[in-house]
Amino acid sequence: MRVAVESSTVLGVPCGMRTYTVELLRRLCAQNPGDEYLFYAARWAAFPPAERAWPGPRPANLRLHLKRFPFSPMLSLEHRFGLPVEEALLLPRLDVYHGAGQFLPRLRRTPSVLTLHHWQDLRHHQGSFKSFYYTTVYEQSIRWADRIITVSNYTKRFLLEHFKFPEERVRTVYHGIFDPLPVVGPEAVAALRLKYGLPERFILCLSRINRGKNVLRLVSAFKRVAERRQEVGLVLAGHADADLLPEVEAAVAAAGLGARVVLTGAVLDSEVPAFYAACDSFVFPSTSEGFGIPVIEAMSLGRPVAASTACSLPEVVGDAGLLFDPADEGAMGDAMLELLDNGPLREALVAKGRARAARFTWAETARATRAVYAELT
């Protein structure tokens, strides 16, 4: 089987879709050595050298298929006029095309799978091109797909309710986490603290920082924690969108928390386990989430979790973490304090979290995804 997996997110800033694409491809290649997988991306910007495009050693059956092409005009031709530009000019003959980054080109002869990670809230994406991308492109991609993979039942319900997509063509396939679990030594933690100036004790929120992650409310909620626990800091780890970063920095300053809140910027994939190992607890206040990989990663490495009741997070967290209303800063602050102050609760949640995280593996994600491909060939 020859499968092209749209992989442009791998070339961008760290985010959940990037992690998903990399880990999915690694496991697909390992489990199916007779298949050929294409790491496919089309854009006008220059590509990195081949040895840097794919993170780490490249599997023998993974081939880079990187095409320089005017991306915006191509989207317009495909999604405004229905012309199969990519299939005609950029893609070889395929058995399946997988839109792992949540959009599809117009395809005439190639069966397609679309992974729907979450639905984009247009309040967080202003501008004519972004509006076109997050409405027309997404909605047509959904309608064009032969199969849709949703990463949670929450996202599946949203799809069925809003788009009337045939349920028999939808498959829920959860994300995975570290496999095998990383071992983080004290030297790695010490180096991380030194590099980013991390406090000795801190609550961690690790994710791409955009408006859907609700970090402005998190900063306000942390002020309540800071007043009661002078030794505890807050670390916001991850790339922050340029239009949001000044607002976050202003909120930190206005709350008088400049010495207590660390904004790391983008972090390396290899550093992520050490962030979990270094923190006291993990908080995830997101209001726009299709799955929530960091929540399960934190659980897997023995950190107690407090997360939002929004979107997919109650489904993912289950009874293995505290849940709070993401609009209620008082409840958010209380949850963070509870994880700091209630020793027996921490121990119980750590045990439940490890057990719950063990249910989510990239190996199973790849096996179930390959089964979806097989339905179309």
C-alpha positions in Angstrom: 0.0 0.0 0.0 1.2 3.5 -0.9 -0.1 6.2 1.4 0.6 10.0 1.3 0.3 11.6 4.8 0.0 15.4 4.6 2.8 16.4 7.0 3.2 20.2 6.8 2.6 20.5 10.5 5.8 18.7 11.1 7.6 21.6 9.5 6.0 24.1 11.8 6.0 25.1 15.4 5.5 22.3 18.1 1.8 21.5 18.5 -0.5 18.6 19.0 -1.0 18.0 15.3 2.8 17.9 14.7 3.2 15.3 17.5 0.4 13.3 16.0 1.8 13.2 12.5 5.3 12.3 13.6 4.3 9.6 16.0 1.7 8.1 13.6 4.2 7.9 10.8 6.8 6.3 13.0 4.5 3.6 14.1 2.9 3.0 10.7 6.3 2.5 9.1 7.4 0.1 11.8 4.2 -1.9 11.8 3.8 -2.2 8.0 7.3 -2.6 6.4 5.7 -3.6 3.1 3.9 -0.3 2.8 5.4 2.9 1.4 4.6 6.1 3.3 5.1 9.6 1.8 5.9 12.4 4.1 4.1 15.0 1.9 4.0 18.7 2.1 3.4 21.5 -0.5 4.2 25.1 0.2 5.9 28.1 -1.4 8.4 28.6 1.4 11.8 26.8 1.1 12.0 23.4 2.7 14.7 22.5 5.2 17.4 20.1 4.1 16.2 16.5 3.9 18.1 15.5 7.0 16.3 18.1 9.0 12.8 17.8 7.6 12.1 14.6 9.5 13.0 14.6 13.2 15.4 11.8 13.9 16.3 8.7 11.9 14.0 8.2 8.9 12.4 4.8 8.5 13.4 2.9 5.3 9.8 2.9 4.0 9.2 6.6 4.6 9.9 8.8 1.6 10.0 12.6 1.7 7.7 14.2 -1.0 8.2 17.9 -0.6 6.9 20.2 -3.3 7.4 23.9 -3.7 4.1 25.3 -5.0 2.1 28.5 -4.5 0.0 27.3 -1.6 -2.6 30.0 -1.3 -3.5 30.0 -5.0 -3.6 26.2 -5.0 -6.1 26.3 -2.1 -8.2 28.8 -4.0 -8.3 26.7 -7.2 -9.2 23.6 -5.3 -11.7 24.9 -2.8 -13.3 27.7 -4.8 -13.3 26.0 -8.2 -13.0 22.3 -7.4 -9.9 21.7 -9.5 -7.7 18.7 -8.5 -4.4 20.7 -8.7 -2.4 18.7 -6.2 -3.5 15.3 -7.5 -2.8 16.3 -11.1 0.5 18.1 -10.6 2.1 17.2 -7.3 1.1 13.7 -6.2 2.1 10.3 -7.6 -0.4 7.4 -7.9 -1.6 6.5 -4.4 -3.8 4.0 -2.7 -4.8 6.4 0.1 -4.3 10.1 0.8 -4.4 11.0 4.5 -5.1 14.6 5.5 -3.4 14.3 9.0 -3.3 18.1 9.4 -7.1 18.5 9.1 -7.6 19.4 5.5 -7.8 17.7 2.1 -7.0 18.6 -1.5 -9.6 18.0 -4.2 -9.1 14.4 -5.2 -10.8 12.6 -8.2 -9.2 9.2 -8.2 -7.5 8.8 -4.8 -9.5 7.6 -1.7 -9.1 10.0 1.2 -8.9 9.9 5.0 -9.2 13.1 7.0 -8.2 13.4 10.7 -10.4 15.9 12.4 -8.5 17.0 15.5 -10.9 19.7 16.6 -13.1 22.4 15.1 -11.5 25.8 14.8 -13.3 28.7 16.6 -13.3 31.6 14.2 -13.1 34.1 17.1 -9.5 33.0 17.3 -8.7 33.4 13.6 -9.2 36.8 12.1 -8.4 37.9 8.6 -9.8 37.1 5.1 -7.5 34.2 4.3 -7.8 32.7 7.8 -11.6 33.0 7.5 -11.5 31.2 4.1 -9.2 28.6 5.5 -11.1 27.9 8.7 -14.5 27.8 7.1 -14.4 26.9 3.4 -11.3 24.7 3.4 -12.2 22.8 6.6 -15.9 22.3 5.7 -15.2 21.1 2.2 -12.5 18.8 3.4 -15.0 17.2 5.7 -17.5 16.8 2.9 -14.9 15.4 0.5 -13.5 12.8 2.8 -14.2 9.1 2.2 -13.4 8.4 5.9 -13.0 10.7 8.8 -10.9 9.9 11.9 -11.9 11.8 15.0 -9.5 11.8 17.9 -12.3 11.8 20.6 -16.0 10.9 20.8 -16.6 14.6 21.6 -15.2 15.6 18.2 -17.2 12.8 16.6 -20.4 14.1 18.2 -19.6 17.6 17.0 -19.0 16.3 13.4 -22.3 14.3 13.3 -24.4 17.1 14.8 -23.0 20.0 12.7 -22.2 18.4 9.4 -24.6 15.4 9.2 -21.7 13.3 8.0 -22.6 9.6 7.6 -21.7 7.9 10.9 -20.7 4.7 9.2 -17.8 6.6 7.6 -16.4 7.9 10.9 -13.9 6.2 13.2 -12.7 7.4 16.6 -9.0 6.8 17.0 -7.4 8.2 20.2 -4.0 9.8 20.3 -1.2 8.1 22.0 1.7 9.2 24.3 5.3 8.4 25.0 6.2 4.9 23.9 8.3 3.7 25.6 8.0 6.0 28.6 11.1 8.3 28.8 13.4 8.1 31.8 14.4 11.6 33.0 17.4 11.8 35.2 18.3 14.6 37.6 20.9 15.9 35.3 18.3 16.6 32.5 16.0 18.3 35.0 18.9 20.5 36.3 19.9 21.5 32.8 16.3 22.4 32.0 16.0 24.6 35.1 19.2 26.4 34.2 18.3 26.9 30.5 14.9 28.4 31.2 15.3 29.9 34.6 12.7 27.6 36.1 11.7 28.0 39.8 12.3 25.2 42.2 8.6 24.5 42.5 6.1 25.2 39.8 2.8 24.4 38.2 3.2 23.6 34.5 1.0 24.4 31.5 2.7 23.0 28.4 1.1 23.5 25.0 1.1 25.9 22.0 -0.2 29.1 23.5 -3.1 30.4 21.4 -6.4 32.0 22.4 -8.1 28.6 22.7 -5.7 27.6 25.5 -7.3 30.1 27.9 -3.9 31.2 29.4 -5.1 34.8 30.2 -7.6 33.3 32.7 -4.9 31.0 33.9 -2.7 33.9 34.8 -5.5 35.5 36.7 -6.3 32.3 38.5 -2.7 31.8 39.4 -2.6 35.1 41.3 -4.8 33.4 43.9 -2.3 30.6 44.2 0.7 33.0 44.4 -0.9 34.8 47.3 -1.1 31.7 49.4 2.0 29.7 48.2 4.9 32.1 47.9 7.3 29.4 46.9 5.4 28.2 43.8 5.7 29.5 40.3 3.8 29.0 37.0 5.5 27.9 33.8 3.8 28.5 30.5 5.9 26.3 28.1 5.4 26.4 24.4 5.3 28.6 21.3 3.0 31.6 21.9 1.1 33.1 18.9 2.6 36.5 18.1 -0.8 38.3 18.4 -1.4 36.9 21.9 2.0 37.0 23.5 1.9 40.8 24.4 -1.4 40.3 26.1 -0.1 37.4 28.2 3.0 39.4 29.2 0.8 42.4 30.0 -1.5 40.2 32.1 1.4 38.8 34.0 2.8 42.3 34.7 -0.6 43.7 35.7 -1.1 40.9 38.2 2.3 41.7 39.7 3.6 38.2 38.8 6.6 39.0 36.7 8.9 37.1 39.1 6.6 34.2 39.4 5.5 33.3 35.9 8.0 32.0 33.2 7.2 32.1 29.5 9.6 29.7 27.9 8.7 30.1 24.2 9.0 27.1 21.9 10.7 24.1 23.5 12.4 21.1 22.0 10.6 17.8 21.7 13.4 16.2 23.6 12.9 18.6 26.5 9.2 17.9 27.0 9.6 14.9 29.4 11.9 16.9 31.6 9.3 19.6 31.9 6.9 17.1 33.3 9.5 15.6 35.6 10.4 19.0 37.0 6.9 20.3 37.8 4.8 19.8 40.9 1.6 19.5 39.0 0.0 20.1 35.6 -2.8 22.4 34.6 -4.6 22.6 31.3 -7.3 25.3 31.1 -8.1 24.9 27.3 -11.4 25.8 25.9 -10.7 24.4 22.4 -9.4 20.9 22.4 -10.0 17.8 20.3 -8.0 15.4 22.5 -5.4 17.0 24.8 -2.1 15.1 24.5 -0.2 17.0 27.2 -2.8 15.9 29.9 -2.1 12.2 29.2 1.7 12.8 28.9 1.7 14.5 32.3 -0.3 11.6 33.9 2.1 9.0 32.3 5.1 10.6 34.1 3.4 10.7 37.5 2.1 14.3 37.7 -1.3 15.1 39.1 -3.5 17.0 36.6 -6.2 19.7 36.8 -8.0 20.3 33.5 -10.9 22.2 32.0 -14.4 20.7 31.6 -14.5 22.0 28.0 -14.6 19.9 24.9 -12.9 16.5 24.9 -11.0 16.9 28.2 -13.5 15.2 30.6 -13.5 12.2 28.2 -9.8 12.0 28.2 -9.2 12.8 31.9 -12.0 10.6 33.3 -11.7 10.3 37.1 -7.9 10.6 37.0 -7.7 14.4 37.5 -9.5 17.4 38.8 -11.9 19.2 36.5 -12.8 22.9 36.6 -15.0 25.3 34.7 -12.6 27.1 32.4 -14.5 30.4 32.7 -14.3 30.3 36.6 -11.0 31.6 37.7 -11.8 30.9 41.3 -12.4 27.3 40.6 -9.3 27.1 38.5 -7.2 28.5 41.3 -8.8 26.2 43.9 -8.0 23.2 41.7 -4.3 24.2 41.5 -4.2 24.8 45.3 -5.9 21.4 45.9 -3.2 19.6 44.0 -0.5 21.4 46.0 -2.0 21.0 49.4 -3.9 17.7 49.5 -1.3 15.0 49.7 -3.6 12.0 49.8 -5.5 13.4 46.7 -2.2 13.9 44.9 -1.2 10.3 45.5 -4.6 8.9 44.4 -4.6 11.0 41.2 -1.0 10.0 40.3 -1.9 6.3 40.6 -5.1 6.8 38.6 -3.3 8.9 36.0 -0.6 6.4 35.3 -3.2 3.7 34.8 -5.3 5.8 32.6 -2.4 7.0 30.5 -1.3 3.4 29.8 -4.5 3.0 27.7 -3.3 5.5 25.1 -0.5 4.3 22.8 0.8 5.4 19.5 1.1 1.8 18.5 -2.7 1.4 18.8 -3.3 4.7 17.1 -1.3 3.4 14.1 -2.9 0.0 14.0 -6.4 1.5 14.0 -5.5 4.1 11.4 -4.0 1.4 9.1 -7.3 -0.4 9.4 -9.1 2.7 8.2 -6.8 2.8 5.1 -7.5 -0.9 4.4 -11.3 -0.1 4.3 -10.6 2.0 1.2 -8.3 -0.3 -0.8 
